Amino acid sequence: MTVRRFVLSSAVPLTAVLIMTAGCSDSGPAAARVDPPRAPGGGPPTSPPPAGGGMVKEGWFGGADGLHARVEIKGVERQATRSVLRLTLTPLASATPSAGATGGTASPPGGAGTTMSFAVSLLDPVGRRLYRPLTGGQPSQLAVGAAQEMTVEYPPLPQDVQRVTVITPGTAGEFAGVPVTAGTGTGTGTGTGAGTGFGVGVGTVPTGTTPTPSATGTASPSTTATASPGGGATDLYGITEGEVRDVISGPADETLSLRADVLFDSGSDKPSARAKQVLDQAAADIRRNVSATDRAIAIDGHTDGAGNESQNLDLSRRRAQAVEKELKNRLGETFRYTATGKGKADPVAKEGGSGDAAARARNRRVEISYKVRQGPGSGTTTSTPSTTPSASASVSPSPSATPGTFRAQDGTTVASRTGQFGQAKRRLNVKPFYRDGAYLVAVFEIVNEGPGNTPPDASYPHQDYPGGAYTAFSVSAPGGKDVYRAVRVGAAAPGAYASYLDPGRATFRTGVGQPARGFVYLPAPPGNVRTVTFNAGPFGKVDNVPVN
């Protein structure tokens, strides 16, 4: 009997593995709509953990047509100096040898001895932070059908964090609602496994570098992420686009991006008649959310890319100063204000092409940035958000947000859309969405309908948010005009490649008829919304997707 073995490596950084980007998009024209009958309630919303506390899913990991394996999460222990995740990884004998192949026995992708990466992180969905491993052990070979026990060590979680979500780099995706229990050890710094010992871990990437797409079309994500207090924890940022302003909200800071076309007449730095309401709302949000200890408010003016550069710089500076004056009138002199003109630098939208007018309008803006008030331990803001589904109000999550519940199954398909990609078609099957803390988790599968295999680097990014596998996907609340986009991992320069909270890539299986599960985290719209409109980019829109 031939024993097939997989070699997994922990040498690849998290930002390149866990939330790896696929920088090329092969999106096509309008999608076809097919809505199957809806199951009452959108299908089974949750699945309790099996007896013994384990949480089990099967999935495909690594690159396209990679490792087929079962993952069981045993739990997370809170130890003296760190947190420890225990899990089991079992390669499955039912693995498909290659794309489009039929029959045969399981074999490692690329042949025996091929190195893959398996990186796992912890998500605090209420505190809005992602925790990277501190240790990962040494690579080890995994035999088909042989379960291998693993441990992964992370920075200590805040004491008020009682449940986390484990994010795996594949179609098994997220394991929500993993309990954090008290441990007795102090952490060993090593993994455990058959023979040599194996831990799931990743390295870190130096900050301040700018990644570029690789030759395969897969782009490395931005490495400008900022580590949060606690070491190894990275802030997560929700992105909401509105008609009069955008909001980028993290656990420690927030940026309000006000449309200059609403604040000022063309070419003017005098506030318009429409500006009062927008600035009143901005001042109210700042007063409610701002840090009690850091009262700095940065105001940056921006223009679009048209016109004379020096004139744009001057106009943006004068507009920033005008907003500074208006905020002082509303907030008083107890804050430290800084007003700067950036001109056409740092555009947030790509100008040119069919959407040029909208892109220029988004780039004409005044940004107001400030530190936010912190809740105990978890990093949540203590303010209460507006229940109105509009970016005209703060989108900071409610302190009452709770972690999601483990779902072994995704439930019944609620709608399908078909997208055309050149000569090929792919079908998107939308599953019921669900809440996980401050976030809404969009769940779906993409099936290749042929002809030919799906390109291994196919993805669905938005041109203004390069780096994520599904940044072209978004949601909006019923009757609302705000657009909630993929959650970004860490701070990033406008328009730069960044990491987003998704599986790391969009294509795990390439053959015709092979489904690949996907997910993407989005800011949860305010209020207790039960359905959302899902904009699936090249696949079109789906109304009334249930939220469990």
C-alpha positions in Angstrom: 0.0 0.0 0.0 1.3 3.4 -0.9 1.2 6.0 1.8 0.8 9.6 0.6 2.2 12.4 2.7 1.7 16.1 2.8 4.3 18.6 4.0 2.9 21.7 5.5 5.1 24.7 6.2 4.5 27.5 8.7 7.1 29.8 7.2 4.7 32.0 5.2 3.5 35.2 6.8 -0.1 35.5 7.9 -0.9 38.4 5.5 0.3 36.2 2.6 -1.5 33.1 3.7 -4.5 33.6 6.0 -5.9 36.6 4.1 -3.9 36.3 0.9 -5.1 38.5 -1.9 -5.8 37.7 -5.5 -5.1 40.9 -7.3 -6.5 40.1 -10.7 -10.2 40.1 -11.4 -11.9 38.5 -14.3 -15.3 39.9 -13.7 -17.7 39.9 -16.6 -20.9 41.5 -17.8 -24.4 41.3 -16.3 -25.2 38.1 -14.3 -28.2 35.8 -14.8 -30.6 35.4 -11.9 -31.9 32.2 -10.5 -33.8 32.1 -7.2 -34.6 28.7 -5.8 -37.4 28.2 -3.2 -36.4 29.6 0.2 -36.3 27.4 3.2 -38.2 28.9 6.2 -35.8 31.0 8.2 -33.1 30.5 5.6 -32.1 27.0 6.6 -30.5 25.7 9.8 -28.9 28.8 11.5 -26.5 27.1 13.8 -25.0 23.7 14.8 -24.1 22.9 18.3 -20.6 21.5 18.9 -20.3 17.7 18.8 -20.1 15.8 22.1 -16.7 16.5 23.7 -16.7 20.1 22.7 -15.1 19.7 19.2 -16.0 21.8 16.2 -15.5 20.1 12.9 -15.5 21.1 9.3 -14.0 19.8 6.0 -12.4 22.0 3.4 -9.7 22.6 0.8 -6.6 24.4 1.8 -3.4 25.9 0.3 -3.5 26.8 -3.4 -6.0 25.8 -6.0 -6.7 22.1 -5.9 -4.7 21.8 -2.7 -5.1 19.8 0.4 -8.5 18.3 1.2 -8.7 17.9 5.0 -10.8 17.8 8.1 -10.2 20.4 10.8 -11.4 20.0 14.4 -11.1 22.9 16.8 -10.7 21.6 20.4 -10.7 25.0 22.1 -8.7 28.0 23.2 -7.0 28.1 26.6 -6.1 31.2 28.5 -2.7 30.6 30.0 -0.5 32.9 32.1 1.4 34.6 29.4 -0.4 33.7 26.2 -3.4 31.9 24.7 -3.2 28.4 23.2 -5.4 27.0 20.4 -5.7 23.2 20.1 -6.8 21.6 16.9 -6.6 18.5 14.8 -5.9 18.3 11.1 -6.6 15.2 9.1 -5.9 14.9 5.4 -8.7 13.0 3.6 -8.3 10.0 1.3 -11.2 11.4 -0.8 -9.0 14.3 -2.0 -9.2 15.0 -5.7 -5.8 14.3 -7.3 -6.1 17.3 -9.7 -8.5 19.7 -11.3 -10.9 17.9 -13.6 -9.5 14.5 -12.8 -11.7 11.5 -12.0 -10.9 8.5 -9.9 -7.5 7.6 -8.6 -6.1 7.7 -5.1 -5.4 10.8 -3.0 -2.1 12.5 -3.6 -0.5 15.6 -2.3 -0.9 18.7 -4.6 2.1 18.8 -6.9 3.3 15.4 -5.8 4.8 13.8 -2.7 6.8 16.2 -0.6 5.1 19.4 -1.9 5.2 22.2 0.7 2.0 24.0 1.7 1.2 26.5 4.3 -1.5 26.3 7.0 -1.9 29.5 9.0 -4.6 30.0 11.6 -5.5 33.2 13.5 -7.9 34.2 16.2 -10.6 36.8 15.6 -12.2 38.8 18.5 -15.3 39.9 16.6 -16.5 42.2 19.4 -13.2 43.9 20.2 -12.5 44.0 16.4 -9.0 42.6 16.5 -7.2 39.8 14.8 -4.5 37.8 16.7 -1.6 36.3 14.9 0.4 33.3 16.3 3.5 33.7 18.4 4.9 30.3 17.7 4.2 27.6 15.1 6.6 24.7 15.6 8.4 22.9 12.8 7.1 21.5 9.5 5.9 17.9 9.6 4.5 15.4 7.1 0.9 14.5 7.3 -0.3 11.1 6.1 -3.7 10.7 4.4 -6.2 9.6 7.0 -3.9 10.2 10.0 -5.1 12.8 12.4 -2.4 15.2 13.7 -2.8 17.1 16.9 -1.5 20.7 16.9 -1.1 23.6 19.3 -0.8 27.3 18.3 0.3 30.0 20.7 -1.0 33.6 20.6 -0.7 36.8 22.6 -2.9 36.8 25.7 -6.5 37.7 25.0 -8.2 40.4 27.1 -9.9 39.0 30.2 -13.3 40.0 29.0 -13.0 38.0 25.7 -14.9 34.8 26.4 -15.4 33.5 22.8 -13.4 34.0 19.6 -13.6 32.9 16.0 -10.9 30.7 14.5 -10.1 31.6 10.9 -8.5 28.9 8.8 -7.0 29.5 5.3 -9.4 27.6 3.2 -12.9 26.7 2.4 -13.7 25.5 5.9 -13.2 29.2 6.8 -14.4 30.5 10.1 -15.2 28.6 13.3 -17.3 31.1 15.3 -18.1 30.9 19.0 -15.0 29.0 20.1 -14.9 29.3 24.0 -11.9 30.6 25.8 -11.3 28.6 28.9 -8.9 28.8 31.8 -5.7 26.8 31.3 -3.1 25.7 33.8 0.1 25.9 31.7 2.3 28.8 30.7 2.9 27.9 27.1 5.8 26.0 25.7 6.5 27.9 22.5 6.3 24.7 20.4 3.7 22.7 18.6 2.9 19.1 19.1 2.4 16.4 16.4 3.4 13.0 15.2 7.2 12.5 15.2 8.8 16.0 15.0 6.0 18.2 16.4 3.9 20.5 14.3 2.4 23.8 15.1 0.4 26.2 12.9 2.1 29.5 12.9 3.2 32.4 10.8 5.9 35.0 10.7 5.6 38.8 10.7 6.2 41.2 7.9 8.1 44.4 8.3 5.8 47.4 8.3 6.0 50.2 5.8 6.5 48.1 2.7 4.4 48.3 -0.4 3.5 44.9 -2.0 3.1 44.2 -5.7 1.2 41.6 -7.6 3.1 38.4 -8.3 3.7 36.9 -11.7 0.6 34.6 -11.2 -1.7 37.5 -10.6 -1.9 37.0 -6.9 -1.1 40.2 -5.0 0.5 40.3 -1.7 -1.5 42.4 0.8 -0.5 45.6 2.4 1.9 45.3 5.3 1.1 48.7 6.8 -1.1 47.1 9.4 -0.8 48.6 12.8 -0.3 46.4 15.8 -2.7 47.1 18.6 -2.0 47.0 22.3 -1.3 43.4 23.5 1.3 42.6 20.9 0.5 40.5 17.9 -3.0 41.9 17.7 -4.1 43.9 14.6 -6.9 46.3 14.5 -9.8 45.6 12.0 -11.5 48.4 10.1 -15.1 48.5 8.9 -15.7 50.5 5.8 -19.1 52.2 5.1 -19.7 54.3 2.0 -22.5 56.8 2.2 -24.0 59.5 -0.1 -22.5 62.4 1.9 -19.7 60.7 3.7 -17.7 57.5 4.2 -16.7 56.1 7.6 -13.7 53.9 8.3 -14.1 52.7 11.9 -11.6 50.7 14.0 -11.5 49.8 17.7 -9.0 52.6 18.4 -9.6 55.3 15.7 -12.2 56.5 13.3 -12.1 58.6 10.1 -15.0 60.5 8.7 -14.6 61.3 5.0 -17.0 64.1 4.1 -17.9 64.8 0.5 -16.4 68.2 -0.5 -19.3 68.6 -3.1 -21.7 68.7 -0.2 -19.6 71.0 2.0 -18.6 73.5 -0.6 -19.6 74.9 -3.9 -17.3 74.2 -6.8 -13.9 75.8 -6.4 -14.9 77.5 -3.1 -13.8 77.2 0.5 -16.9 78.8 1.9 -19.3 76.2 3.5 -22.4 75.7 1.5 -26.0 75.7 2.8 -25.9 71.9 2.9 -22.8 71.8 5.1 -24.5 72.7 8.4 -26.3 69.4 8.8 -23.3 67.3 7.8 -20.9 69.2 10.1 -23.5 69.1 13.0 -23.6 65.3 12.6 -19.8 65.0 12.4 -19.4 67.1 15.6 -22.0 65.0 17.4 -20.2 61.7 16.5 -16.8 63.1 17.5 -18.2 64.3 20.9 -19.8 60.9 21.5 -16.9 58.7 20.4 -13.7 60.6 20.9 -11.1 59.4 23.3 -11.2 61.0 26.8 -7.4 61.1 26.9 -6.3 61.9 23.3 -8.2 64.9 22.0 -6.4 65.4 18.8 -8.4 65.9 15.6 -6.7 65.8 12.3 -8.5 67.4 9.3 -7.1 66.7 5.8 -8.5 68.3 2.6 -8.3 66.4 -0.7 -9.2 67.2 -4.3 -9.6 65.1 -7.4 -6.9 64.6 -9.9 -8.0 67.2 -12.4 -6.6 70.8 -12.5 -3.5 72.6 -11.5 -1.5 70.8 -8.8 -0.6 73.9 -6.8 -4.1 75.3 -7.0 -5.5 72.0 -5.8 -3.1 71.9 -2.9 -4.2 75.5 -1.9 -7.9 74.7 -2.2 -7.6 71.6 -0.2 -5.7 73.4 2.6 -8.3 76.3 2.7 -11.2 73.8 2.8 -9.5 71.9 5.7 -9.1 75.1 7.6 -12.8 76.0 6.9 -13.9 72.7 8.4 -11.5 73.2 11.4 -13.2 76.5 12.1 -16.7 75.0 11.9 -15.7 72.2 14.3 -14.2 74.6 16.7 -17.5 76.5 16.8 -19.3 73.2 17.6 -16.8 71.4 19.8 -14.9 74.3 21.5 -11.2 74.8 22.1 -10.5 71.8 24.3 -9.5 69.7 21.3 -6.2 69.9 19.5 -6.9 70.6 15.8 -4.6 70.2 12.9 -5.7 71.2 9.4 -3.6 70.1 6.3 -4.1 70.2 2.6 -3.2 67.1 0.6 -4.3 68.2 -2.9 -4.8 65.3 -5.3 -2.5 63.0 -3.3 -4.0 59.9 -1.7 -7.0 59.3 -3.9 -9.5 56.8 -2.5 -11.1 56.0 -5.8 -9.5 55.2 -9.2 -10.3 57.9 -11.7 -10.8 57.3 -15.4 -13.1 54.9 -17.2 -16.8 54.7 -17.1 -17.0 55.6 -13.4 -14.8 58.6 -13.6 -17.3 61.2 -12.3 -18.2 59.1 -9.3 -14.5 58.4 -8.5 -13.7 62.1 -8.7 -16.6 63.0 -6.4 -15.3 60.5 -3.8 -11.8 61.9 -4.1 -13.0 65.4 -3.4 -13.3 65.1 0.3 -12.3 66.4 3.8 -11.2 63.7 6.2 -11.6 64.0 10.0 -9.6 61.5 12.0 -9.5 61.0 15.8 -8.9 58.4 18.5 -12.0 56.8 19.9 -13.0 56.0 23.5 -12.1 52.5 24.6 -14.2 50.0 26.4 -12.7 47.7 29.1 -10.3 45.2 27.7 -11.8 44.3 24.4 -11.3 47.7 22.7 -14.9 48.4 21.8 -16.2 51.9 21.9 -18.6 52.8 24.7 -20.9 54.9 22.5 -24.3 53.8 21.3 -24.6 53.8 17.5 -27.5 55.3 15.7 -30.1 52.8 14.6 -30.6 54.6 11.3 -28.9 52.7 8.5 -26.9 55.7 7.2 -23.3 56.7 7.1 -24.5 60.0 8.4 -24.4 58.5 11.8 -21.6 56.7 13.7 -21.1 53.1 12.7 -19.2 52.1 15.9 -20.5 48.7 17.0 -22.8 48.4 19.9 -21.2 47.2 23.2 -24.0 44.6 23.3 -22.7 42.9 20.2 -22.0 39.2 20.9 -19.8 36.6 19.2 -21.5 34.3 16.7 -22.3 30.6 17.1 -20.5 27.8 15.5 -22.1 26.6 12.2 -21.1 23.2 11.0 -23.3 23.7 7.9 -24.2 26.8 6.0 -27.9 26.1 5.4 -30.0 26.0 2.2 -29.1 28.1 -0.8 -31.4 31.1 -0.9 -30.5 32.5 -4.3 -28.2 31.8 -7.3 -26.6 34.1 -9.8 -24.5 33.2 -12.9 -21.6 35.4 -14.0 -19.9 35.4 -17.4 -16.1 35.4 -17.4 -14.9 35.5 -21.0 -16.3 32.3 -22.5 -16.7 30.6 -19.1 -19.6 30.8 -16.6 -19.5 30.5 -12.8 -22.5 30.2 -10.5 -22.8 31.9 -7.1 -24.9 30.1 -4.6 -25.8 32.4 -1.7 -26.3 30.9 1.7 -28.0 32.6 4.8 -25.7 35.2 6.3 -25.2 35.5 10.1 -23.8 37.9 12.7 -20.5 37.5 14.4 -20.0 40.3 17.0 -19.7 43.6 15.2 -19.8 41.9 11.8 -22.1 40.3 9.3 -20.6 37.2 7.7 -21.5 36.7 4.0 -21.4 33.0 3.1 -21.6 31.6 -0.4 -20.1 29.0 -2.8 -18.8 29.5 -6.3 -19.2 26.7 -8.8 -17.4 26.5 -12.1 -19.9 25.8 -14.9 -17.2 25.6 -17.6 -16.0 25.3 -20.2 -12.5 24.8 -18.9 -11.0 25.1 -15.5 -11.2 28.3 -13.4 -7.9 30.2 -13.4 -6.2 29.4 -10.1 -5.7 33.1 -9.3 -9.3 34.2 -10.2 -10.7 36.6 -7.6 -13.3 39.3 -7.2 -11.7 42.5 -6.0 -13.0 46.1 -6.2 -10.6 48.5 -8.0 -10.7 50.9 -5.1 -10.0 48.1 -2.5 -7.2 46.0 -4.1 -5.9 43.0 -2.2 -9.0 41.1 -1.0 -10.5 38.0 -2.6 -14.0 39.5 -2.4 -13.8 43.3 -2.0 -16.2 43.7 -5.0 -18.9 42.1 -2.7 -20.9 44.4 -0.3 -24.2 44.6 1.5 -26.8 47.3 2.2 -29.7 47.4 4.6 -33.3 47.4 3.4 -34.3 50.9 2.4 -30.8 52.2 3.1 -28.3 53.7 0.7 -25.1 53.0 2.7 -22.8 50.3 1.3 -20.9 48.1 3.8 -17.7 46.7 2.4 -15.2 44.0 3.3 -13.5 44.4 6.7 -9.9 45.5 6.3 -7.0 44.1 8.4 -4.9 46.9 9.7 -4.4 50.5 8.6 -3.6 51.1 4.9 -2.9 53.9 2.5 -5.9 54.8 0.2 -5.9 52.6 -2.9 -3.0 50.4 -1.6 -3.0 46.7 -1.5 -4.4 45.5 1.9 -5.6 42.4 3.7 -9.3 41.8 4.2 -11.2 39.4 6.4 -11.8 36.6 4.0 -10.4 33.1 3.2 -7.2 34.4 1.7 -8.0 33.6 -1.9 -11.1 32.9 -3.9 -10.1 29.8 -5.9 -9.5 26.6 -4.1 -11.0 24.2 -6.7 -10.7 24.8 -10.4 -12.5 21.9 -12.2 -15.9 22.1 -13.8 -18.7 21.4 -11.4 -16.5 21.7 -8.3 -18.0 24.1 -5.6 -15.7 26.2 -3.5 -17.1 27.8 -0.3 -16.2 31.4 0.3 -16.9 34.0 3.0 -16.2 37.7 3.7 -16.7 39.7 6.9 -18.6 43.0 6.5 -19.6 45.6 9.1 -23.1 44.8 10.4 -25.6 47.5 9.5 -27.0 49.3 12.6 -30.1 47.9 14.1 -31.5 44.4 14.1 -31.7 43.9 10.4 -33.1 40.5 9.4 -32.4 40.7 5.6 -29.9 42.6 3.5 -29.3 43.2 -0.2 -26.1 41.5 -1.3 -24.2 43.1 -4.1 -22.0 40.2 -5.4 -20.0 42.3 -7.9 -19.8 40.5 -11.3 -22.6 38.1 -10.2 -25.1 40.9 -9.7 -27.4 41.7 -6.7 -29.4 39.5 -4.5 -32.3 41.0 -2.5 -33.6 39.8 0.9 -30.8 37.5 1.9 -31.7 36.3 5.4 -29.5 37.2 8.3 -29.6 34.6 11.1 
